[in-house]
């Protein structure tokens, strides 16, 4: 296969021509420009994916988030204690038990977030690894199809 410019497809339909009737700069270099643009976009996206992939290897929960959520948990606990005292006084007088409230809305958020963090990191790493493989295959297929004229 001749890789000198201008590139033309390896395969053309019967009766087709490889050169345009009127030679133009765009017509002569369209395939080369398309391949170049495709590769530049692929390399840029691969660079971003590999940068993001590094962050998925982190297993430590972010300290700033831990501090913020810890503060929220403490505030929720203190306000829940005050609300429980008021609720106990009102439930003694009414005698009703709310069966609807089975979800503990006053449970600490931090332990839940920590467990979800590790699962999210694992999922993100798997997803980005598949994305890298998939995009590499797709770009290879595109370039081959452009060069062979499919």
C-alpha positions in Angstrom: 0.0 0.0 0.0 1.3 3.4 -0.9 1.3 5.8 2.1 2.5 8.8 0.2 0.2 11.9 0.1 -2.4 12.4 -1.3 -4.0 9.2 0.2 -6.6 7.4 -1.8 -8.7 4.5 -0.7 -7.3 1.1 -1.5 -10.6 -0.2 -2.7 -13.1 1.5 -5.0 -16.3 0.3 -6.7 -16.2 -0.9 -10.2 -16.1 2.1 -12.5 -15.1 4.4 -9.7 -12.0 6.6 -9.9 -9.5 7.3 -7.3 -8.8 10.9 -8.4 -11.4 13.6 -8.5 -12.3 15.0 -11.9 -11.1 18.4 -10.8 -8.0 18.3 -8.6 -8.4 20.4 -5.5 -6.5 20.7 -2.3 -9.4 19.4 -0.3 -10.1 16.5 -2.6 -6.5 15.4 -2.6 -6.0 15.5 1.1 -9.4 14.8 2.5 -8.6 11.2 3.7 -5.3 12.3 5.3 -7.0 15.3 7.0 -9.8 13.0 8.3 -7.3 10.4 9.7 -5.2 13.2 11.2 -8.2 14.8 12.9 -9.5 11.4 14.1 -6.1 10.6 15.7 -5.7 14.0 17.3 -9.2 13.7 18.9 -8.4 10.1 20.0 -5.0 11.1 21.5 -6.6 14.0 23.4 -9.4 11.8 24.8 -6.9 9.1 25.7 -4.8 11.6 27.6 -7.9 12.7 29.6 -8.9 9.1 30.2 -5.4 8.2 31.6 -5.4 11.3 33.8 -8.8 10.3 35.2 -7.7 6.7 35.6 -5.1 7.8 38.1 -7.8 9.3 40.3 -9.7 6.0 40.3 -6.7 4.3 41.9 -7.0 6.4 45.0 -8.5 4.4 47.9 -8.4 7.1 50.6 -11.6 9.0 51.3 -11.0 12.7 50.7 -10.3 14.5 54.0 -12.1 17.7 53.1 -15.3 15.7 52.4 -14.9 13.7 55.6 -14.6 16.9 57.6 -17.6 18.5 56.0 -19.8 15.4 56.3 -18.7 14.8 59.8 -19.8 18.4 60.7 -23.2 17.7 59.0 -23.6 14.5 61.0 -22.8 16.2 64.3 -25.4 19.0 63.5 -28.0 16.4 62.5 -27.4 14.4 65.6 -27.8 17.5 67.9 -30.9 18.7 66.1 -32.3 15.1 66.0 -31.8 14.8 69.8 -33.8 18.0 70.3 -36.5 16.9 67.9 -36.7 13.4 69.6 -37.3 15.1 73.0 -40.2 17.1 71.5 -41.6 14.0 69.8 -41.5 11.9 73.0 -43.5 14.5 74.8 -46.1 14.7 72.0 -46.3 10.9 71.5 -46.9 10.4 75.2 -50.0 12.6 74.9 -51.3 11.2 71.6 -50.1 7.5 71.9 -49.7 7.1 68.1 -46.8 5.2 66.6 -45.8 6.2 63.1 -45.2 3.1 61.1 -44.3 5.1 58.0 -41.0 6.3 59.3 -39.0 3.1 59.0 -36.0 4.9 57.4 -33.7 6.4 60.0 -33.2 9.9 58.6 -30.9 10.7 61.5 -28.4 8.0 60.7 -24.8 9.2 60.1 -24.0 9.8 56.5 -20.2 9.4 56.7 -20.1 5.5 57.0 -22.5 5.2 54.1 -20.4 7.5 52.0 -17.2 5.7 52.8 -18.7 2.3 51.7 -20.2 3.8 48.5 -16.9 5.6 47.7 -14.9 2.3 47.4 -17.6 0.8 45.2 -17.8 3.9 43.0 -14.0 3.9 42.6 -14.0 0.3 41.5 -16.9 0.9 39.1 -15.2 4.0 37.6 -11.9 2.2 37.1 -13.7 -0.7 35.3 -15.7 1.7 33.2 -12.6 3.8 32.1 -10.6 0.7 31.4 -13.3 -0.6 29.1 -13.6 2.9 27.5 -9.9 3.0 26.7 -10.1 -0.4 25.1 -13.3 0.4 23.2 -12.1 3.7 21.8 -8.8 2.2 20.8 -10.6 -0.5 18.8 -13.0 2.0 17.3 -10.3 4.4 16.1 -8.3 1.5 14.6 -11.4 0.3 12.8 -12.1 3.8 11.5 -8.6 4.3 10.1 -8.6 0.9 8.5 -12.0 1.5 6.9 -10.8 4.9 5.6 -7.6 3.5 4.1 -9.3 0.5 2.5 -12.4 2.4 1.3 -15.1 0.5 3.1 
